[in-house]
């Protein structure tokens, strides 16, 4: 499982260091693709295969499903970490996510997300507010 928030940088060759805690799970290979809210998703290969199967079960007769699959798979890049735990992020994905220098590498249970630091700061405040509201409503339902 991927957990935690880590501050890193994109180097001059477009590589991002994966946190040491994530490296064993990603060591057999990984796939980087577009995520929601203009972050990047990093999947270990076994989890990627599950995601492929899930998306392939969606009806292709639905335009939204086809467009989602095109964007998700068309942007995907299979990668290997180097010996220093760095992952090459293709330029098109760096552009999509606005990754220039400072990034946040975030563990989100079954995947890793890579965010531009400024975008993550803005989004995390919004997400924290939503989290607080959900926690309150869950507490009220339990009483």
Phi and psi in degrees as a GROMACS rama.xvg file:
@    title "Ramachandran Plot"
@    xaxis  label "Phi"
@    yaxis  label "Psi"
@TYPE xy
-99.765  124.511  UNK-2
-137.793  148.241  UNK-3
106.284  167.249  UNK-4
-125.174  129.968  UNK-5
-133.109  135.906  UNK-6
-91.6737  128.093  UNK-7
-142.041  -176.347  UNK-8
-133.41  153.754  UNK-9
-87.5572  126.64  UNK-10
-81.7463  178.757  UNK-11
-65.0227  -16.7857  UNK-12
-99.0334  7.32447  UNK-13
80.0719  26.6982  UNK-14
-104.577  148.371  UNK-15
-124.433  135.184  UNK-16
-79.0492  130.479  UNK-17
-85.0001  139.689  UNK-18
-56.1309  145.439  UNK-19
-54.1657  -36.8714  UNK-20
-64.8309  -21.3794  UNK-21
-93.4343  -16.6402  UNK-22
-65.7052  -40.8322  UNK-23
-61.373  -44.0673  UNK-24
-65.5896  -28.8405  UNK-25
-96.4385  -2.5483  UNK-26
-67.0484  -21.8935  UNK-27
-87.5907  3.52349  UNK-28
121.339  163.625  UNK-29
-156.333  165.089  UNK-30
-127.953  132.732  UNK-31
-109.49  134.665  UNK-32
-151.885  178.116  UNK-33
-64.854  138.662  UNK-34
-113.702  178.736  UNK-35
-73.5915  159.223  UNK-36
55.3547  29.7458  UNK-37
61.119  35.2606  UNK-38
-104.206  -179.64  UNK-39
-112.066  144.704  UNK-40
-101.938  138.492  UNK-41
-121.684  119.142  UNK-42
-112.845  135.17  UNK-43
-66.4041  157.311  UNK-44
-57.3346  -42.2663  UNK-45
-64.1967  -39.4266  UNK-46
-70.6817  -34.0165  UNK-47
-60.1765  -44.2818  UNK-48
-60.4814  -37.3462  UNK-49
-64.2001  -41.3357  UNK-50
-66.14  -40.8365  UNK-51
-59.0167  -47.4196  UNK-52
-61.6243  -41.3028  UNK-53
-61.8087  -47.5201  UNK-54
-69.1662  -36.2601  UNK-55
-67.6371  -19.537  UNK-56
-78.6645  -15.9339  UNK-57
-68.4698  141.455  UNK-58
-62.7169  125.84  UNK-59
-74.331  -11.0358  UNK-60
-74.749  -11.2226  UNK-61
-93.4065  121.123  UNK-62
-58.6091  -41.4347  UNK-63
-60.2153  -43.5995  UNK-64
-62.5083  -43.3736  UNK-65
-62.9395  -44.791  UNK-66
-65.6993  -39.7952  UNK-67
-60.4836  -48.0123  UNK-68
-61.3116  -41.5269  UNK-69
-60.6289  -45.8307  UNK-70
-68.1082  -44.9775  UNK-71
-66.0554  -50.9404  UNK-72
-80.6587  -35.3417  UNK-73
-63.465  -30.834  UNK-74
-88.8781  -12.2773  UNK-75
-67.5502  143.91  UNK-76
-136.883  122.105  UNK-77
-81.3435  136.316  UNK-78
-138.414  164.892  UNK-79
-126.687  141.952  UNK-80
-72.4718  146.976  UNK-81
-83.9928  -177.186  UNK-82
-64.3795  -21.6675  UNK-83
-92.6158  6.3113  UNK-84
80.4458  19.7852  UNK-85
-92.8329  145.541  UNK-86
-119.828  130.901  UNK-87
-75.0643  127.164  UNK-88
-106.92  115.608  UNK-89
-57.4296  148.596  UNK-90
-54.2513  -42.8735  UNK-91
-59.9803  -38.3025  UNK-92
-73.486  -37.2244  UNK-93
-61.6098  -40.3785  UNK-94
-65.0007  -46.9576  UNK-95
-54.698  -44.8341  UNK-96
-89.9771  -1.8511  UNK-97
66.7652  32.7527  UNK-98
-84.9633  112.312  UNK-99
-109.528  -58.3988  UNK-100
-135.233  -74.2803  UNK-101
-84.1031  129.547  UNK-102
-131.974  161.732  UNK-103
-114.562  128.772  UNK-104
-104.623  120.58  UNK-105
-120.518  127.934  UNK-106
-84.7501  124.771  UNK-107
-127.486  62.9848  UNK-108
63.396  -85.0738  UNK-109
-97.2865  -0.219287  UNK-110
-148.1  169.676  UNK-111
-112.382  142.296  UNK-112
-115.842  143.985  UNK-113
-119.413  123.533  UNK-114
-122.24  147.063  UNK-115
-61.8827  136.355  UNK-116
-56.3013  -45.0061  UNK-117
-65.0249  -41.9136  UNK-118
-64.4173  -40.6742  UNK-119
-65.1995  -41.1405  UNK-120
-58.6874  -46.074  UNK-121
-64.4778  -47.9322  UNK-122
-66.8945  -38.5134  UNK-123
-66.0345  -33.0154  UNK-124
-64.7201  -43.9754  UNK-125
-62.8195  -44.3973  UNK-126
-65.1928  -38.246  UNK-127
-64.2584  -40.2165  UNK-128
-62.922  -43.5284  UNK-129
-63.2032  -43.4266  UNK-130
-58.4015  -44.5371  UNK-131
-60.8036  -43.9918  UNK-132
-64.6613  -40.0926  UNK-133
-66.9464  -42.8239  UNK-134
-59.3955  -42.3376  UNK-135
-63.5925  -44.1584  UNK-136
-67.8495  -35.8443  UNK-137
-65.4681  -38.6057  UNK-138
-65.1124  -38.6146  UNK-139
-68.5171  -35.0911  UNK-140
-68.5087  -30.1871  UNK-141
-78.5555  -10.3133  UNK-142
